[in-house]
Amino acid sequence: MPLQGADPRRRAIVALLLERPRSVGEIVEGCGLSQPSTSKHLKVLREAGPVRVRLDAQRRVHALDPGPIAALDAWLAPYRALWNKSLDALGRRLDETQGTPEPPAGKD
């Protein structure tokens, strides 16, 4: 899912679906894409897992499926922890050097 979800148009679709489930027409209107292009991106997102579809009379309503997104979040957790440790260390180092006066600039 990470690579397939990286397309900016797919991210825009996911952002719309984050608000609420939507029909293809609503997604077309919200993203400014053509209907065929929107359908193509929705197919990729459905196959990758983060979007599911249900029939509502004649409409296909798309919604986010939290399961695959939770799995991605779990996969990212060790990387997030690594970055947090690194950023915490940087913050401590900056705090230590904040009180240290800078050496005077050389006169030319």
BAFI-3210 file (N, C-alpha, C; in Angstrom, 3 decimals, decimal comma, padded with zeros to 6 digits):
// residues 108
n [1|2|3|4|5|6|7|8|9|10|11|12|13|14|15|16|17|18|19|20|21|22|23|24|25|26|27|28|29|30|31|32|33|34|35|36|37|38|39|40|41|42|43|44|45|46|47|48|49|50|51|52|53|54|55|56|57|58|59|60|61|62|63|64|65|66|67|68|69|70|71|72|73|74|75|76|77|78|79|80|81|82|83|84|85|86|87|88|89|90|91|92|93|94|95|96|97|98|99|100|101|102|103|104|105|106|107|108]
n.u [000,786|001,982|003,466|001,536|-000,319|000,974|000,638|-000,272|-002,925|-004,299|-003,813|-005,309|-007,871|-008,070|-007,936|-010,384|-012,111|-011,527|-013,018|-015,690|-017,669|-018,024|-019,640|-018,668|-019,154|-019,137|-016,485|-015,204|-016,050|-014,951|-012,185|-011,598|-010,978|-011,320|-014,114|-013,368|-010,633|-010,761|-012,122|-010,199|-008,133|-009,499|-009,888|-007,251|-006,739|-008,684|-007,788|-005,320|-006,084|-006,819|-009,269|-012,709|-015,714|-019,244|-022,481|-025,147|-028,157|-028,228|-025,769|-022,215|-020,604|-017,769|-015,426|-013,063|-011,129|-010,304|-008,663|-006,377|-005,033|-004,395|-002,655|-000,565|000,197|001,152|003,316|004,906|005,605|008,164|009,956|009,046|009,623|012,407|012,971|011,889|013,606|015,996|015,314|014,737|017,295|018,620|017,184|017,938|020,659|020,620|019,437|021,504|023,518|022,414|022,823|025,502|027,891|028,494|031,519|033,493|033,204|035,662|037,802|038,006]
n.v [-001,204|001,359|002,382|002,454|004,138|006,535|008,297|011,597|012,197|010,000|010,299|012,606|011,612|009,787|011,627|012,952|010,809|010,400|012,248|011,371|008,581|008,380|008,822|007,911|010,086|012,246|012,152|012,664|015,314|016,518|016,136|017,041|015,493|013,493|011,261|008,630|008,598|008,936|006,576|004,706|005,269|004,725|001,984|001,029|001,765|000,227|-002,367|-002,299|-002,102|000,005|001,185|000,524|-000,654|-000,233|-001,174|001,031|001,132|002,349|003,445|003,386|003,394|004,629|004,031|004,516|001,781|000,811|-001,331|-002,183|000,259|000,453|-001,703|-000,735|001,411|-000,012|-001,262|000,946|001,775|000,962|002,515|005,063|005,182|005,087|007,515|009,281|008,867|009,809|012,485|013,352|013,153|015,070|017,331|017,403|017,915|020,425|021,881|021,741|023,212|025,691|027,493|028,000|030,387|031,801|031,583|034,554|036,489|036,676|039,524|041,456]
n.w [000,000|000,676|-001,615|-003,660|-002,559|-002,612|-004,723|-005,547|-006,306|-005,364|-002,668|-002,264|-002,715|-000,579|001,518|001,171|001,700|004,303|005,651|005,264|004,001|000,412|-002,768|-006,145|-007,843|-006,027|-005,246|-007,657|-008,046|-005,745|-006,057|-008,552|-010,735|-013,738|-014,318|-015,303|-014,589|-011,806|-011,124|-011,871|-010,010|-007,639|-007,944|-007,738|-005,083|-003,766|-004,391|-003,143|-000,533|001,423|000,876|000,734|-000,884|-001,134|-002,228|-002,755|-003,515|-006,681|-006,535|-005,949|-003,024|-001,537|001,074|003,754|004,874|007,953|008,754|006,979|007,103|009,779|009,913|008,333|009,942|012,157|010,953|010,437|012,986|014,279|012,791|013,299|016,017|015,907|014,584|016,465|018,658|017,550|017,019|019,596|020,745|019,224|020,048|022,775|022,469|021,233|023,293|025,170|023,933|023,707|025,811|025,586|024,774|021,563|019,638|019,193|016,218|013,695|013,098|010,200]
ca.u [000,000|002,685|003,793|000,326|-000,990|001,809|000,209|-000,974|-004,369|-004,830|-003,815|-006,458|-009,067|-008,063|-008,273|-011,837|-012,775|-011,279|-014,138|-016,886|-017,816|-018,488|-019,869|-017,667|-019,451|-018,660|-015,023|-014,861|-016,256|-014,023|-010,783|-011,409|-010,494|-012,376|-014,708|-012,538|-009,398|-011,132|-012,424|-008,916|-007,449|-010,260|-009,602|-005,927|-006,872|-009,436|-006,920|-004,251|-006,692|-007,325|-010,602|-013,705|-016,875|-020,516|-023,546|-026,269|-029,067|-027,468|-024,475|-021,124|-020,109|-016,417|-015,076|-011,778|-011,143|-009,246|-007,773|-005,078|-004,357|-003,825|-001,500|000,504|000,645|001,968|004,568|005,690|005,923|009,594|010,619|008,635|010,393|013,787|013,007|011,643|014,845|016,960|014,879|014,917|018,729|018,915|016,617|018,805|021,912|020,330|019,238|022,823|024,331|021,716|023,426|026,909|028,084|029,178|032,834|033,404|033,542|036,981|037,785|038,707]
ca.v [000,000|002,633|002,909|002,737|005,252|007,724|009,200|012,730|012,113|008,998|010,914|013,520|010,775|009,285|012,760|013,134|009,686|010,541|013,030|010,528|007,796|009,197|008,179|008,268|011,447|013,196|012,144|013,386|016,743|016,971|016,066|017,696|014,527|012,922|010,055|007,445|008,681|008,679|005,142|003,987|005,442|003,990|000,554|000,780|001,859|-000,952|-003,542|-002,156|-002,384|001,010|001,661|-000,521|-000,116|-000,917|-000,730|001,716|001,232|002,435|004,107|002,696|004,306|004,258|004,444|003,995|000,553|001,055|-002,484|-002,043|001,470|000,087|-002,564|000,158|002,143|-000,951|-001,463|002,175|002,049|000,948|003,642|006,244|005,148|005,450|008,960|009,990|008,817|010,709|013,870|013,641|013,379|016,378|018,334|017,506|018,563|021,847|022,465|021,853|024,244|026,973|028,370|028,198|031,546|031,522|032,236|035,840|036,476|037,269|040,867|041,532]
ca.w [000,000|000,712|-002,931|-004,420|-001,923|-002,659|-005,790|-004,932|-006,557|-004,433|-001,331|-002,223|-002,563|000,803|002,385|001,084|002,367|005,735|006,175|005,271|002,769|-000,710|-004,064|-007,157|-008,288|-005,013|-005,288|-008,890|-007,773|-004,707|-006,493|-009,841|-011,725|-014,586|-013,747|-015,560|-013,802|-010,416|-011,001|-011,932|-008,729|-006,624|-008,126|-007,151|-003,625|-003,293|-004,490|-002,149|000,759|002,357|000,505|000,440|-001,586|-000,897|-003,119|-002,127|-004,671|-007,930|-006,282|-005,268|-001,995|-001,107|002,434|004,222|005,665|008,928|008,976|006,315|007,562|011,083|009,636|007,885|011,124|012,949|010,224|010,564|014,392|014,612|012,130|014,056|017,264|015,563|014,328|017,721|019,442|016,922|017,222|021,020|020,950|018,629|020,950|023,959|022,052|021,026|024,622|025,805|023,280|023,723|026,809|025,281|023,894|020,293|019,580|018,510|014,791|013,418|012,505|008,908]
c.u [000,830|002,987|002,560|-000,402|-000,238|001,398|-000,583|-002,487|-005,006|-004,842|-004,988|-007,758|-009,166|-008,437|-009,779|-012,576|-012,552|-012,424|-015,395|-016,898|-018,424|-018,738|-018,768|-017,893|-018,973|-017,142|-014,533|-014,941|-015,226|-012,571|-010,530|-010,827|-011,645|-012,924|-013,862|-011,238|-009,678|-011,399|-011,149|-008,194|-008,182|-010,012|-008,257|-006,017|-007,659|-008,542|-005,793|-004,786|-007,272|-008,728|-011,493|-014,902|-018,106|-021,541|-024,669|-027,235|-028,226|-026,063|-023,477|-020,517|-018,768|-016,139|-013,693|-012,017|-010,003|-008,272|-006,422|-004,311|-003,718|-002,599|-000,309|001,068|001,540|003,312|005,481|006,190|007,417|010,357|010,289|009,438|011,844|013,898|012,795|012,893|015,869|016,585|014,999|016,383|019,142|018,390|017,463|020,098|021,704|020,107|020,571|023,614|023,677|022,363|024,889|027,071|028,845|030,535|032,702|033,829|034,877|036,851|038,566|039,193]
c.v [001,271|003,195|003,276|003,939|006,557|008,716|010,358|012,717|011,086|009,528|011,876|012,739|010,259|010,411|013,034|012,044|009,710|011,310|012,169|009,671|008,664|008,337|008,614|009,704|012,507|013,280|012,887|014,888|017,282|017,022|016,782|016,791|014,092|011,671|008,820|007,441|008,377|007,196|004,315|004,069|004,705|002,485|000,196|000,796|000,685|-002,186|-003,499|-002,335|-001,246|001,537|000,461|000,157|-000,914|-000,340|-000,116|002,068|001,254|003,012|003,160|003,710|003,774|004,830|003,901|002,737|000,671|-000,105|-002,353|-000,792|001,206|-000,807|-001,730|000,941|001,253|-001,186|-000,252|002,420|001,986|002,117|004,944|006,321|005,560|006,959|009,740|010,003|009,793|012,168|014,283|013,944|014,733|017,489|018,524|018,229|020,061|022,558|022,687|023,021|025,618|027,951|028,680|029,404|031,144|032,188|033,552|035,703|037,180|038,646|040,827|042,914]
c.w [000,000|-000,671|-003,723|-003,838|-002,037|-003,736|-005,187|-005,174|-005,631|-003,008|-001,193|-002,040|-001,132|001,767|002,353|001,850|003,868|006,394|006,317|004,010|001,657|-001,937|-005,033|-007,627|-007,318|-005,019|-006,532|-008,641|-006,788|-005,140|-007,811|-010,910|-012,614|-013,909|-014,051|-014,737|-012,333|-010,200|-011,021|-010,588|-007,606|-006,727|-007,499|-005,630|-003,055|-003,304|-003,465|-000,725|001,557|002,039|000,226|-000,207|-001,193|-001,867|-002,296|-003,252|-005,944|-007,734|-005,632|-004,295|-001,485|000,274|002,769|005,037|006,669|009,123|008,296|006,754|008,925|010,897|009,166|009,065|011,994|012,282|010,382|011,990|014,710|013,980|012,855|015,345|017,008|015,346|015,615|018,589|018,877|017,150|018,684|021,319|020,380|019,529|022,196|023,618|021,836|022,354|025,324|025,224|023,306|024,688|026,530|024,370|022,644|020,307|018,811|017,059|014,607|012,771|011,220|008,657]
res [m|p|l|q|g|a|d|p|r|r|r|a|i|v|a|l|l|l|e|r|p|r|s|v|g|e|i|v|e|g|c|g|l|s|q|p|s|t|s|k|h|l|k|v|l|r|e|a|g|p|v|r|v|r|l|d|a|q|r|r|v|h|a|l|d|p|g|p|i|a|a|l|d|a|w|l|a|p|y|r|a|l|w|n|k|s|l|d|a|l|g|r|r|l|d|e|t|q|g|t|p|e|p|p|a|g|k|d]
***
